[in-house]
Amino acid sequence: MDSVEILADAATLALYTTDASNYRHVPKGVVLPRSVDEVIAAVGACREAGLPVIARGGGTSVAGNSCGPGVVIDTSRHLGGVLGLDPEARTARVEPGTVLDHLQALAAPHGLRFGPDPSTHSRCTIGGMIGNNACGSHSVAYGRTVDVVRELDVLLYDGTRLTVGPTSPSEVDARAARPGTEGRVFSELRALVRDNLALLRTELSSFSRRVSGYGLEHLLPENGFDVAKALVGSEGTCVTVLGATVSLAEVPKRKVLAVLGFESDIAAADAVPSILPWSPLTVEGVDADLVALLEPGRADGLPPGGAWLFVEMEDPDQARGLIDGLRGALTGSVLLDDAAAQKRLWRIREEGAGLATRLAGGEEAWPGWEDAAVPPARLGAYLREFKQLMREYGRKSVVYGHYGEGCLHLRLDFDLLSPQGIAGFRSFLEEAADLVAAHGGSLSGEHGDGQARSELLSRMYSPEMIALFARFKGIFDPAGMMNPGILVNPRPVDADLRVRRAPLELEDVTALAYPEDQGSFGQAMRRCVGVGKCRNTTGAGVMCPSYRATREEKHSTRGRAHLLAEMVNGELITDGWRSEEVAEALDLCLSCKGCLSDCPVDVDMATYKAEFLHQHHKGRLRPASHYSMGWLPVWLRAASLAPKLANTMSRRFSGLLKKLGGIAPERDLPTFAPTPFTRRRTDLKRWATGSRRVVLWPDSFNNYLTPDVLDAAAEVLTAAGYDVVLPDRGVCCGLTWVSTGQLDVAKNVLRRTLSVLEPYLRAGYQVAGLEPSCTALFRGDLAALLPGDPVAELLAERTRTFAELVEDSPLEFRSLDVEALSQVHCHQHAVLGFGADEAAMRAAGVHNSTMDSGCCGLAGNFGFERGHYDVSVACAEDRMLPAIRAAAEGTEVVADGFSCRTQIEQLDGRRALHLAELLRRALPDWRDG
């Protein structure tokens, strides 16, 4: 038997204090097992020490059933894999930590899929889905997890290992006759059923979304005495799942999506009974309040309405018939056959759990009444009464969810910070539970009960059934050590809440303004609710490059957010801004800002890192890289006085310079240009006379290292009809000081820059940005650095990307007729957008493919810092470099970011172009050389 290490350091415990719920428990330890034997050893160690066991998958539970005061066994880190897939039998054998999307990817070539598909499919695990009896958007067609589980390999707290599934009467008798725990378990299960046949048959309804409580109906003789199915949804309170055999479903050969608009969410709910007879694959809903939280343009394609149902069907003619049949109830409809268009609208629904945590007015909203369900025929009536209940309590929420099965997701603006608010929270939940029960529904429709609902089960079930649940748990876990306080002998719903205010010693000293969080660092720390999209290791987006490289929780956006939240709490992380645990986790944050755009709740870890570094190093000696690369604009300006000598010294003493500067020895130092752009184009330091006046921003990277980019931009913008000038004095955006947390210096640099730019801005000039990180700072971070400064606000308003200016001009290009592959800078992805760039390339006859390649891995100073090289390369090798290597010969690589171009050249040897350099070639009178 393998030995196992139980981690109990403060940082690891802090990472696992919560999940995606409102609850917080400091675990006794954490185990990251690499094998089933290590899981068995971990449970054995807990048994010897008398410690509870808390099973955990992706940690995306919103009910608080994967955090608790015991030893957390996280199978998602190492114990995930598909052990076998039988296309003929349509089954798969999986380990508990298998991510759902990984199983789907292996099943897809066979025309198969795992039926249930929660919105967290990119990071939730099969083991977690079994624990919660997860459902998802396609459960109308494919059912719940319990409907696809064939067999489970499980471990009891006493060390007994069982394989369970459907059991014939003779097999039940045979197993009941065996010695030891197995015989006792089957004997007691047989007696439980025999003694309570009438109760099991009458009280446990056949309603498809009855997830609350235990699934004891599966033990009935007519249901095959299926012990595996009875354990699905037991939330780790009975056994630890070691493996599972599951059924797979056939993928429809064609799918169309009917998007139906309704006047309101209630009108949409009323329509559901008329939709279900058409045998849809999904009936999902979102309301106008949720859509209002989207970024501009994200809701394009939705028909008019105050709420929408997404109805997926196999037959387009059937979908048209459905639309015709509902015509009188609809405010509009669209029918989508294109997979990309369907995926774009589906993303609105999938990100609901994150989007809903901030309401349109900026109020914080929380789970708590997350996924109650009622029979679909009762959905409209239930929603009317529930909204009346919200009005009585003065609460607000967006409404979205699985309308086709009567399961709604709501995040309400509960006050969880004051005693009065918490009392109101409890009272509301009690009345809401009574309302659901009155409609024949289930307190949980897919996420399990956890701490959020277990105490309320007595409002849904009779005392006899509650006693039966306790008896069932006791059969498997007589010591009560499996996820205690959940389902049986529950902890109060209003205890152990994780929501805290930041102490004044943290809140009052912050250097940044947090305009999106009402000026509060503490409120910003409450943004992350744990949905874990940052743990996605496949598919689209930038977030989170360091997690994709290391697969460690502390290197995910969520992990870092949890550590910062624990710094605020002060129980585990006790030294505040001086915390080495937080510093270590943030060290591998690339400050890419991918989370700002890709995280559904807009967590901005780059900003939090800058604040932390500022406070952490205040009054202390900083790392060498903060002086070498944080002050890079100063060194570049100094080197420009004698660039030839600087290049000679850089080559001759590169090893010493890198050692002194905290620079990775594997990196090549950049070569200084013979003459900076600002020095060789002094003719541009003038006042413009034309009507379309533009200040060309001479960022330090392009000015001192690649001035030809600025040359190209000036040429293209002039051809586009702009009167291009340069600032009359030196300027800098302060980015390098921001990224290294030297915020006081950054602010001073910016104030000086604003004093230089103010006359131009007052005169109506626009500012043309070529380096995406500088441009994004002006359009984004400037408000946090210099809040309320009218010149800063004017600069943010007037700053345009090079491509945006080109797009707004009458310039006509000649066709280049070339293939191109574009790497989008992370800050451009997060703040600026890339649509104008793509439009400009189309206008120039560039056949561009924009890579969904994530962060290049260099990320400004990050990839140059000592100790970061391996992670930097891993980020580049994740998607970007393989895509570049696979490109056809002659394909141009386009990358506006200096970091991106540098990474590509240093790791692949290919010179990437700035968009300005490419578009210069498309000018009508351009000649090479």
N, C-alpha and C positions, 0 to 999 in steps of 0.2 A: 504494500500500500504506500502511495506517495505521501510524503510529508507536505505540509502547506504552511505558508507564511501568512499570518494575520497582521495586516498593516494597521498601525494605531497612531501614526504621527499626526500632528495637528492638521497639516495640509490635506492629507487623504481623508481624514474624518470630515473636514470642512466640505470637501467635494461631494460627500454623500449625505449631508444633513437633510436634504430635501429632494423632491422629484419635480413634477410639474404641477404640484398642488399648493394649497395654502399652508401646508404643515411642515414642521421642522423638528427633527429628532437627532441628537448627536449619537451616531452609532458607537458600539463598543469596539468595533474593528471592521476592516474591509478585507475581503479575499477576492483575488482575481485569478480564478482557477484556470489552468491550462489543459486540464483533462477531466474526465468524469471521475477518475480516481482521486483527483485533488478536491473535487466537490465532496466526495464521500469523506475524505480526510478532514475537510473543513467542518462538516457537520459533526464528525466525531470529536474534533477539538472543542466545538461548542458544547457538546454533550458533557464532555469531561469537565469543562469550566462552568457549566450551568448557565450558558448564555443563549439567548434566543437567536433564531435564524431568520434573516430577512432576505428573501430571494429578490433579485433585481435583474431586469433585462436592459432595455435602453433608457430606463429612468424617465419615461415620458408620461407616467401615470398622473392624471389630474385629481385622483381621489386620495392620494396619500397612502397607497398600499405598497409602495416600494421604498419607503424610508421608515425607520423605526429604531427603537433603543436596543438593538441587538447587533449581531455580526452580519453585515451586508455581504452577500455572495453575488458578485457581478459577473455573469457569464458572457456579457457582450464583448469583453476585451479579447478573450482568447478562445472561448468555447463556442464558436459559431461555424457551422459547416453542414453542407448537405451530404449525408453519408451514403445515400443511394436514391436513385430516381427511376421508377419503373413506368415508362410511358404506356405500356399495355394495360397494366393494372391501374394506372393513373394514381400512383401513390408516391410519396417521398418519405425518406427517413432523415430526420434532422436533429442536430444538437440544439440545446435550448437557446444559445446565444446567436443563432442564425438570424441575420437581418432579413426582413420580409422581401425587400427588393432583390437581395441576392438569390433567394429561392425563385422568385419570379423570373429572373434573368436566365436561370438554368432550365426552368420549365418552358419558357417561351418558344425555343426552337422546336419543341414537340407539339406546339399548338395548345399548351396547357397553362394553367395558372392556379395559384392558391386563391381561393374565393374571397375570403374577407380581406378588406384593404383599407385600414384606417388611414387618415390623412398623414400620419407619421410613418408611412410605409418605408421611407428611405432610411429610417434608423430604428424603428421598433423591432423587437425580436419575437420569434415564434414562441419562445418560452414565456415572455411577457404577455403575448396575446392569449396564450392558454390560461395564464393566471387570471386575466381580466375577462375572458370570454369576449375578446374584441370582435367588432363587426365591420364597420366601414361602409363606404358609399354603395357597394354592390351587394350588400346583404339581402336586398329585395330579391335578387336572383340566386345568390350563392349561399346565403345563410350566415350564421355566426361561426366563430371558431369551433364551438362545440359540435357543430354539424359536420365538420370535416376532420375531426380527430378520430382516428381508428384505434390507436393503441398508445399507451404511455409507459415509459420506463421511469419509475419513481423511487424516491428514497424517503423513508420515514426518519423521524428524529432519533429513534433508537438504533438506527443503522440498518434496518431491514430494507432490502431492495426488492421491489415487486414489478412485474409486468402486468398491466391491467388493461382491460377492454371489455367488450361484450362477453357475458359469461352465461353459459347454459345452466339450467337447474342442476344437472348432474355435476358440472364442473364446480358450481358454487358449493355443493355438498362436499366434493372431493377436496377442495381447497380449505373449506372450513374444518375438515378433519385433520389437516396437517398440524404438526407441532409448532410451537413458537408464535411469533407475532402474526405471521401470515394466516394461520388457522384462526387466531382470535379475531383478526380484522374481518375475515369473510363470515365467520360465525356471527359476529355482532352486526354486520351489515345485513345479513339475512334476517336476523331478528328485528332489526329496525324496520325493515320493509314489511315483514309479516305482521308486526304489531300496529302498523299505521297505514294500511292500504287505503282506507277511506280518506284519511286526512291528506295523503300524498296525491290522491286522484282528484280531490275537490279543490284544494287550496292552491296547488301549484299549477297555474293556468298555462294554457298552450300558447299564450301571446308570445310572438316571436322575439320581442325585445325584453322579456322578463329575465334580466341579468342579475338583479338583486338577490342576495341570499345564496344558498347552495342549490345546485341542480339535482335535487334528490329524486325528481320524477324519472330520471334516467335509470334508477335502480328498480323501477317497477317491472314485474315479469313481462308485461306487454312491450316494454322498451328494451328488453334483452339484458337486464341487470348489468348495465354498462358502467363499470366502475370508472373507466377513463373519462367518460362524459360527465359523470357525477363530480369528478375532481376538476374539470374545466370550470374556471371562474371561482375557484376556491382561494385565489389571491395569496398563495403561499402559506395558508394557515393550516394545511394538512400535510403536505408532502413537498419535497423538492423535486422538480422535473429534471430528469437526466437526459431524456430523449423522447422523441415522438414520431409516430407514423401518421401521416396525414393524407387525406384525399386531395386530388387535384381536379380541377374542372376544365372543360374544353373552352377555349377562347372563341368567341363568336368571330366568324369570318369577316363580318362587316359591322360597324357601329356608326350610328348617326346620333347627333345630340340636338334635341329640341329644347331651346331656351324659351320658356314661357313667362311673359310678364303679367303681373297681377297688380291690382290697385294697392294691396297691402299684404302683409304676411298672413293675416287671418284669412283673407280671400284665397291665398295660395293653399293654406291648410284645408280650407273647405273643399278645394278642388281635388284633393288627393284621392278620395274614394272613387272618383270618376276616372282617374288615371290608372289605378292598379289593375282593372280588368284588361288593359292593353298589354299586360305582361312586360313591363319595362325592366331594364337591367338596373337602372338607378332612378330614384326620384329625390334629388337633393335640392335644398333651398337656401337662399340668402336674402336678406332684406336690404332696403335702401340705406339704412344706417351703417351696415357693414361696408357696402360699396362706397359710401362717402369717405371711408378711411383709406381708400386706395390712393396711390399716387396718380396724378393727372395722366389720363390716357389709358390707364390699366383697365377701365371698364368699357372701353370702346368695343362695340359689337353687341352689347346688351340691348334688347329692345326696350321701349319705354315701359316704366312701371315703378311701383313702390316696393316690389318684392319679385323674386324670380325663382322658378323651379327649373332645374337642369334634369331633363328626362332623357336618358340614354336608351336607345332601342336598336334592335338588329335590322329591322325592315324599314327603309325610308317611306314606303307607301303607308305603312302602319302609323309612322310618326306624323305624316301629313293628315291621316284620318283622325288622329288624336287632336291635332291642332284645330281641324275643322269642327270636331265635336265640342271643343271648349271655346269656340270663337266668341261666344257671348260673354264669357267670363274674363277674357284676356284683354290686356292693354297693348299687347304686341307680342310678336314671336319671331324667332329666327330658327332655321334648320341648318345645322352645320354637318357637312360630310368630310371636311378637311381635318385630318388628325391634328395638325399644328394649331388650327383655330380652336379646336375643341380643347386642346391642352392649355392654351392661353386662358380660356375662360374657367377651366377646371381649377387653375391655380388660385383663383379668387376664393373658391370654396375650401381648398386644401389649407390655405393660410389663415382661415377664420380664427383658429384658436389663438394665434399670435396677434392678429389684427385687432381682435375684440378686447384686448387687454388695455387699450387706450381708446376712450370714446371720443367723439368728434370735438367735444369741448375741452379735451385734455384730461378728463377725469380718469383715475385709475379704476380698472374693472378686474374682477377676480373670479376664479372658479368657485364652486360651492354649490351652485345649482346647475351643474354642467351638462348633464345628459339624461335627464328623466325622460321617460317614454310612456305613451298611452296608445291604445289601439288606434290605428289610423282613422277609423270612423269617428273617433272622439277628438281628433287633433284640433279641429277648429274650435270646438266648444271649450276644450282645455286651455287653448291659447288665449281666448277671450277672457276667461276667468283669471288666468295667470297674469295677464297684463293689468287687469284690475287690481290684483294683489300688489303688483309693482307700484302702481299709482298710489295705493294706500300707504305704502312704506316710503314713497318718494324715491324709488329706485329706478335706474335706467339700464338698458342692455340692448345690444344688437341681438338679432335672432337668426340663427342659421342651423343647418343640420340635416338629418336623414328623414325628411318629411314622409317619404314612402313607407317608413315603418314607425311613424309617430314619435320619433326621437329627436328632440330639439337641444341644441347647444346654446347656452346663454351664459354670458359673463356680466355680472351685475356690479354696479359701482358701490359695493359695500364699503362702509367705513370700518376698516379693521385696525385702526390706529388708536381709537379711544374706547374706554369701557362702555360708554353708551352705544357706540357703533357696534361693538361686538355683541352686546345684548340684543340689539336689533337684528343682527345677523342670525343669531340663534332663533329668535322668534319667527323671522321670515322663513327659515328653513323648515321649522315645525309646521307652519301653516301651508307651505308649498307641498310638503310631504302628504299632509292630509288631503290636499287638492288632487294630487296624483292618484292616491289610493281611491278617492271617490270616483275617479274616472276609470278605474280598473287597470291602472298602469303600474310601472315599475320605477322605483327611485333611481335606479341605474339602468340605462339602456345599452351600455356597452363598455364603460370604463371600470366597472366594479364599484363596490361600496367604499372600501378603504375607511379612513377616518372621517371622510366627508359625509358618509351616509349610514355607516353601520349602526350608530346610535338611533337612527330614525327607522330602522327596520320594524320595530314594534308598532309603528303606525301603519305599516303595510301588511304585516302578518299577525296571525293570532298568537297568543302566548304558547299554545301547544306547538305551533310550527317553530317559534323561536327556541323552544326547549329541544325540539328535534334537531335543529341546526347545531346546537351545543353538543348534543349526543353524537352527531355525525363527526364533528371535529374531534371529539374525545376518543373516537375509535382509532383515528390515525395519530392523534397527538395528545395522549392522555396527560402528558406533563405540561401542556399548554405553552410550549416554547417555540411554536412555528408562527411567526408574525403575530405575536399577541396584541390584543386590543383591536383587532380587525374582525368584523363579522360577529364574533362571539365575545362576550364581556367587553363591549366596545369602549374606546376612549371617547370623551365628549367631543362633539363636532366643533366646539368653540375653544378647545384647548390646543396648546402647542402650535399656535399660529406663528408663521415665520415673518410676518410683515412687521417691520420695525422702523422707527425714525433713526436717522443718523445722529449721533451725539454732537453737541455743539463744537467740541474740540476738533471734530472732522469737518463738520458742515461750514463753520464760520471762517475757515482759513482757505477755502478753495480759491484757486486762481482763475478758473474758468466760470462762465456765467450760466451754463446749462439752460439756454432759452427755451428748449423744448420740454423742460421739466420744471418749469416755474422757478428757475434759478436754484434748484435744490440738487446737490450731489446725492443726497439720500434717496430722493425720488428717482433719480437716474439709476441708482443701484437696484431699485425695485422693478425696473423694466423687464429684466429676464425672468420669465415665469417657468423656464425649464422645458419648453416644448422640444428643444434639442435639434432643430434643423441644422445647426452648426456641426452635428455629428454625421451629416450626410457624406459618404465617401464615394458616391457615384453620381453621375448626372450633372446638371447645370449649376452655374453660379460660381462665385468667388469664395464665399465663406465655407469652411474655415481652413485656409491652407496649412496651418501648422498641425491641426488635428488630422487632416488627410495624410500628412507626412508621418506623424508619430502614433496616431490612434490612441493617444492618452487623453483621458478626460480633462486633466488639468490644462491641456493645450487646446481645448475647445473654447469657443466663446462662452458657452454655458458654464464650463468649469471655472474659467477666470471670473465670470460674474458671480458664481457662488462663493469663491474665495473673497472677492471684494465685499460681498454681502456679509460674510462672516467677519470680515474686518470691521464692518459697521456694527455688527452684533457685539463683538468684543469678548465672546465667551471662549472660542477656540483660538482665534487670531487675536492675541491680546496686546500687541504692540503697535496697533494702528498703522500710521503711514510708514513706520520703520519696519513693517513686516517683511521678513525674508521669504516667507512662504508665498506671499502675493508677488514679490519681486521675481521670484524664480518662475512662477507661472506666466508672468507677463513678459519675461525675457524672450520667449519664442513667439510672442505676438508680433506679426509683421507690420502692424499699423496699416494694413491694406484697406481698411474701411469696408471690406466686403460685408461685414455684419450690418453696417448702416443701411445697406440696400437689401440684402438677402435675408436678414433676420426679420421675421414678421413683426417684431416689436421695436425694430430700429435701434437695437443695442449698438452703441458706438464705442467699441473697445479701444480704438485708436485714441479717442479723446480721453477715456478713463486712464489709459496707460500714460498719456502725457501728463495728466494731473497727478497720477501716483508718482511718476519719476520726479516731477517737480517737488513734491512734498517729501519724498523718500530721501532725496539727496540734498535737501535744503540745509545749508550751513556745513556741508561735508564735501570731502574730495569725491569727485565723480569718476566713473570709468574713463579710461583713456580715450575710448571712441567718442565720448561726448565732447571732448576737446578737439579731436582731429576731424570728425565728421559733423558734429554739431556746429562747429565754427567754420565749416567748409567754405562758405562764401567769402570769408575773410582771407583764408589761405589761397583761394583761387585768385582773388584780386591781387594779393601779394605776388603770387607766381607769375601773374600776367605782366609784371614789370620787367621780368627777365625770363620769359618762357623757355628759351633754349637751355639756359643754365638749369632751370627748374626741372626740365625733362632729363637732362644729363644726371643731375643729382638723384632724381627719382629712380632712374635705372640702376645707377651705381650703388646706391644705398637703400634699395627697396626693402631688403630684409630688415634692416635696422629701423627704417621709417615705419614699416608695418608693425614691428614689435612695439615701438614707442607709442604708436597711434591706436593700438588695440585692434588692428586690422587683420583679417584672416590671412595666413601666409599663402593660402592657395590662390588668392586673388591677384590679378594684375592691376597695378595702379594706372589711373587714366593718364592720357597724354594731353598736355596743355596746348591749346591752339597758338599759332605764332602771333596772332593779333586778335584781341576780343572784338566782337562785332560792334560794341559801343564805341570803340576807339577808331575802327576803320571806317565807320559810317557816321562820322560827326556831322555830315550834311543833313542827317535826319533830326538833329537836335535843334529844332526850329518850331515856330508856330505854324500850324496848318492854315491853308487858305481856302481849301475846298469845303464842300458842304458835308462830306462823309469823312469825318475826322477820326483817326484811330491812333492811339498810343500803342506801339508794339512793345509788349512786355519783355524786357531782356533778362530772362531768368538766368541764374548763375550757371546752370549746367550747359545750356546752349550757348550762352554768351562767351564763356571761357573755354569750353571743351569742344563744342560742335557748332561754331558760328554759321556754318553753311545752312543750317536749318533756319536761322533767322534771316539770312540772305534770301532763301527761297520764299519764305513767308512774305517778306517785304515786296518781293517781285510779284507774287501772286495777288496780294491784296491791292497793290498799285494797279495791276491789270484789271482788278475787279472794280476799280473806280474809287478806292479809298485814298485819302491823303494821309500817308503813314508818317508818323514822327516817333522819335525816341524821347524819353524823359530827359530833361536838361541836366539832371544830376543822378548819381548812383542810387539804385533802389534794390530792395530785396523783400520777398514775402515773409521771410523768417521761418520757412518750413523746417529747416534742419534743426533749429532751436526748439520748435514745437515737438518734433518727433523724438527728441532726446530729453524732453521735459524741462527745458530751460525757458520757462514761460515768461519770466520777467524780461529776459533779453529779447525774446520774440516780440513782446509787446512794444518794447522800445524801438526795435527795428521797424515794426509796422507803423508806429506813430511817425517816425521819420519819413517813411515811404509815403504815408498819407499826406504829409506836408508838401512833398514833392509833387504828388499827383493832384492835389486839390485844385490848383488853377485849371488843369486840363478837364477835370471832372465838372467843375462849375461852368466851363465853357462848352459842355456838351459832348466831349470826346468819349468814345468807347475805348475799352482796353482789350487788346487782342492777346489771349494767352496761348502759348504753344506747348508749354510743359503742363500736363494735366494736373499734377500735384499742386503746382502753384495756383492754377486757375481754380481748382476745387477749394483751395484754402480761402480764396477771396469770396467765392460763392457760398461757402459753407461755414468753415471754422471761424471766419472773421467776426461773426456775430457773438461767438462765445469768448473770443479773445478781447474784443473792444466793444462791449455792449453799449448801445445807446449813442455811439459816435456817429454823427450824421455823415461825415465824410466816408467812414467805413461802410455805412449803409449805401451810400451813393456808389462806391467802388463795387460792392457786391452786385448792385443793380446793373452797372455798366459793363461788367466783365463778360466777355464773350469768348467762346473757343474759336480758334482759327476756322474750323469747318463751319461754324454757325455764321460767321461773317461771309464766308464764301457762298453759303447757301442763300443768304439774303441779298446777294448781288446779282446783276444781270450778266455776269461773266459767262461766256460760252467757251467751252474747251474743245479742242480737237480730240478725237477718239484715240486712246492709247492702245486699246485692244490687247490688254495684258491680264494675266491671272494674278491675283493677289491674295494673301493670307494676312488677316489683321489680328494683332494682339491688342486687346483693349486694356489700357492702364486701369488698375484697380480703383483709383480715385475717380477716374472718368466713369467707370461702371457705377460707382456708388453715388456720385453727385451730379455729373454733367450729362451723361447719356451719350450714345454713339450714333444716333440716327442721322445727324447732320453729316457726319463723316461718311457714312454709307451712301448718303444721297450725293455728296460731292464726288465720290468715286464712280458712282453710276454715271453721273454727268460727264465724266472724263473717260468713259469707256473702259473702266477698270472692272474686271469680273471678280469681284471681291467675295471671299468667304471669311466671315468674322468668326474667329475661333472662340468656342466656349471653353477656354483653357485655364480660367482661374488666374491666380496671381503668378507672375513670372518667378517669384521667389527672391528677387534681389531687394525690392521694396525699399528704395532709398538707401539708408545706412545699414539696414538689417543684414543683408547678404554679405556686406563687407566686414561686419564685426566678427572678431575672433570668437570661435565657438558656434557660429551659425552656418558655416559653409555647407555642412552635410544636409541640414534641413532646407537651406536655400536651393540646393541642387535637387533634392527630393521634390520640392514644390514645382520646379521647372519640369522635372521628368514625369510629374503626375499626368499632365495633359499637353502642355505647350510644346515642349521639345519633340515628343512623338509626332504631333501634328505637323510641325515644321519639317521634320525628316521625311514624312510621308508625302509632302507636297511635290507636285510635278516639277521637273527641271524648268527653270526660267520663271518660276513663280516669285513675285516680289513679296517680301515680308514687310508689313507696315506696322510700325509701333511708335506712337507719339511720345511715350515715356522714355526719358533718358535711361532710367533703370532697366526697362524692358529691353531696349536696344543693346545695352551693355551686357545684360545676362545672356542674350541670344548670341552675341559675338564671342563672349568669353567661353561659353559652354558648347556652342555649335560651330563657331567660326564663320557664321554668315552675317553680313552687314544688313541690318534692317533699316528701312527708310522711315523718316517722318512723313506724314501726309503732305506737308508743304513741299518736300522734295519731289514726291511723286506727282503732285498736281502742277508743279513748275514745268515738268516735261510735257504737260498737256496744253500749255499756253500756245496759242496759234503761231507765235513767232519764235518759239524756243528752239535753240540749237544746242546739241550736246557739246560741251567744251567751250 
